[in-house]
Amino acid sequence: MKKFTFDSSGGSGHQPFWNPWGPWGYLWRFLLFLVMLFLLFVVLSMFRKCDSKNFKEYEKTEIPDSIYNPPGTDDDKYPAEPIDTIPKNPFEKDFDDPGPHLPDSAHNYIPPVEPGDTITDPDTGRKYAGDRLNVILDSKTDDSTFKRWAEEFKKFYPGDEYEIVYYNPLTKTLQIQVPVDERDTIKKELPTKITDISFKVFDESFYTRAAKPSDPAFEVPQLCWYFAPIQAYEAWEITKGSSDVRVAVIDSYFDATHTELGGTKISSPYNVPRKNTDLRPPSGIGEEDGMFFHGTMVASMAVAKQNNSAGASGIAPDCTLIPISIGDYMGNLAMLDAILYAIYQEADVINLSIGQMWGEGASELSLDEQIKFAEEELLSEQDVWDYVFGMADERNVTIVWAAGNDNLYTAMDATKRNYNTIKVSALDPDLHKAYFSDYGNFKDRGVEMSTISAPGMFMFGAMPWNTYVSNEGFKVSHGTSYAAPVVTGAVALMKSIDKSLSNKEIIQILQETGKPVEGPEGSTIGNMIQIRDALLRIKGDMAKGDEVMEDHSKLKGLWQSTELLKQYTGGKPNGNMCRLYFRIDSETSGEIIYYTATSTKKEYTAPISLKWESSKVTITQQRNATCPTDRLGFMTCSFSTSSDSKGLLLVNLIGDDLKFNLRRVKEIEKE
């Protein structure tokens, strides 16, 4: 290598870089260097802007005022509180004659707990009522048994200090008021006194909305940033949902007149405390009160309308909404009644952006202590919730929870321990775990309580009075509250393709098609949802009309209908559901299988024959479908096929309007 040396006079074996051009040549080259340096910074800044994961970009976005105040929402002209356009049709579910041991209709409501009767766990900060216990009776309990339970309760506890303060025969629940110092004793001994009626006893714990107030440093982000990472745009090319799929959102209050939610999109609305259809908050609750806007925003993120010249869109814009208000008193029983109401109203998906209230003590627990708490504490509440979730699972109702916003192990909350429900953790715009999100996955410890994750920061949605989340009036746009309805909408899209999907199948598809979350805490939460891939997984297993007609052998195998069938007794639906399967052995023969998913859990089978024609195949059940251990069975019927608008094989029950597609499965899904 040639070396150059310099002396003090400037002489050297190497000339300065401006020679032989002199000072002006130096200046020209220096200016050229500055220009090139400037262009380099421009190029680098372009790369930075193209990075969709740049966190700060979401803090600086300016959104036009017209987004927040659409035409026609002038403050001077718009009413002070939203108009409830839903007729007031109270649900008359109280007994006409409740008898001496149950409250009359005028006093039959869940009464608030006095502050002095609230107990706070000193270790975790969990709050519950010291003078209340809740009771849930078996779902098959009739009205006479319900009343008999009340009679037996008063037989064992005749004093005035023991009182049934609320009951609901629709949901088979009661709340009893007892002396604070006797609550624990009564909770333990009550099941040993009333032994001829099946029921469970549990605490009246308190909950809060799973929203996270925005940090003052945060500004509203770019609108709709979260749709792309979860494949929403590609998913809508497959389906935007079906009005037959019913999405229940259980929350505080709702603006049912909002342009994103109102009209035919709403079905079976219910206010649990009032037992009517009024979803509004009490008078005096203003715009900035989270109890009002929270329910409206959560519902809009799941199912808000699309292409209506306002706002953004829900993930499942063509699905139906069942809004259920539990008001600002979010106790165990109100939430339980809401879930049971949604189940009995045939909801397909239930969104719960609600979570356990914790104090500062919970955050001081080590991870080992948190996991131990989840394994050993609140077991009576967990037992009740497992019972309710079992009812939902039997009826193919999918429950989606917000994981929580305390950066804790999510299963500390007894409502979030069941593996048949979906617990959603939140992601930030970098698609890492949000700093506040609860978590739950530790493979080395054998626990996996964070099912899936979705964006949950800088979220855009509808607000009361026909407005939208903004920098000015509404400060909440972060939280697992808003990650949960993203997943709820995705599940609704999945069920719009195949309503018969079990919760186990839905969870498996979401987890297998999801994208691993990067970052140091990525392994502690579930994969990020990928909606298109989940839908394609379902569609890939569907029978194709043209393929089957061209090659009859493609119909061989085990197929499940994409609709659950209602069971009938004496010509009337009995509330139970069954799954329908075809096992095709050859081009001309096979077997039909009815699996009673919500009752006896038995298989009823019968041989079938297949007759092929140029454009369809007729499937005929040869005799009544029977089960060796049951004298009853399913009557004979026949089916014919065609291709639907999407090219899938469509099966029609002859003589009935029941239609469904077929999905290939490996085995019969048994609970």
ZIJOWO-V941783 format. One record per run of one state. SS is the DSSP state (helix for helix, strand for strand, loop for the rest). FROM is the first residue (numbers start at 1). LEN is the number of residues. If there is no record, write none. Layout:
ss=SS from=FROM len=LEN
ss=SS from=FROM len=LEN
This chain:
ss=loop from=1 len=5
ss=strand from=6 len=1
ss=loop from=7 len=5
ss=strand from=12 len=1
ss=loop from=13 len=9
ss=helix from=22 len=29
ss=loop from=51 len=6
ss=helix from=57 len=4
ss=loop from=61 len=4
ss=helix from=65 len=4
ss=loop from=69 len=36
ss=helix from=105 len=3
ss=loop from=108 len=7
ss=helix from=115 len=3
ss=strand from=118 len=3
ss=loop from=121 len=6
ss=strand from=127 len=3
ss=loop from=130 len=2
ss=strand from=132 len=6
ss=loop from=138 len=5
ss=helix from=143 len=14
ss=loop from=157 len=6
ss=strand from=163 len=6
ss=loop from=169 len=4
ss=strand from=173 len=5
ss=loop from=178 len=2
ss=helix from=180 len=14
ss=loop from=194 len=5
ss=strand from=199 len=4
ss=loop from=203 len=2
ss=strand from=205 len=5
ss=loop from=210 len=2
ss=strand from=212 len=1
ss=loop from=213 len=13
ss=helix from=226 len=4
ss=loop from=230 len=2
ss=helix from=232 len=5
ss=loop from=237 len=9
ss=strand from=246 len=6
ss=loop from=252 len=11
ss=helix from=263 len=3
ss=strand from=266 len=1
ss=loop from=267 len=3
ss=strand from=270 len=2
ss=loop from=272 len=4
ss=strand from=276 len=1
ss=loop from=277 len=13
ss=helix from=290 len=14
ss=loop from=304 len=16
ss=strand from=320 len=6
ss=loop from=326 len=5
ss=strand from=331 len=1
ss=helix from=332 len=13
ss=loop from=345 len=4
ss=strand from=349 len=4
ss=loop from=353 len=1
ss=strand from=354 len=3
ss=loop from=357 len=3
ss=helix from=360 len=4
ss=loop from=364 len=3
ss=helix from=367 len=10
ss=loop from=377 len=2
ss=helix from=379 len=16
ss=loop from=395 len=3
ss=strand from=398 len=5
ss=loop from=403 len=6
ss=strand from=409 len=1
ss=helix from=410 len=3
ss=loop from=413 len=1
ss=helix from=414 len=3
ss=loop from=417 len=5
ss=strand from=422 len=6
ss=loop from=428 len=5
ss=strand from=433 len=1
ss=loop from=434 len=5
ss=strand from=439 len=1
ss=loop from=440 len=1
ss=strand from=441 len=2
ss=helix from=443 len=3
ss=loop from=446 len=1
ss=strand from=447 len=2
ss=loop from=449 len=3
ss=strand from=452 len=4
ss=loop from=456 len=6
ss=strand from=462 len=2
ss=loop from=464 len=3
ss=strand from=467 len=2
ss=loop from=469 len=9
ss=strand from=478 len=1
ss=loop from=479 len=1
ss=helix from=480 len=18
ss=loop from=498 len=5
ss=helix from=503 len=11
ss=loop from=514 len=1
ss=strand from=515 len=1
ss=loop from=516 len=6
ss=helix from=522 len=3
ss=loop from=525 len=3
ss=strand from=528 len=1
ss=loop from=529 len=2
ss=helix from=531 len=10
ss=loop from=541 len=1
ss=strand from=542 len=1
ss=loop from=543 len=1
ss=strand from=544 len=1
ss=helix from=545 len=6
ss=loop from=551 len=1
ss=helix from=552 len=4
ss=loop from=556 len=1
ss=strand from=557 len=5
ss=loop from=562 len=3
ss=strand from=565 len=5
ss=loop from=570 len=2
ss=strand from=572 len=13
ss=loop from=585 len=4
ss=strand from=589 len=8
ss=loop from=597 len=6
ss=strand from=603 len=10
ss=loop from=613 len=4
ss=strand from=617 len=5
ss=loop from=622 len=3
ss=strand from=625 len=3
ss=loop from=628 len=2
ss=strand from=630 len=5
ss=loop from=635 len=3
ss=strand from=638 len=6
ss=loop from=644 len=4
ss=strand from=648 len=6
ss=loop from=654 len=5
ss=strand from=659 len=6
ss=loop from=665 len=7
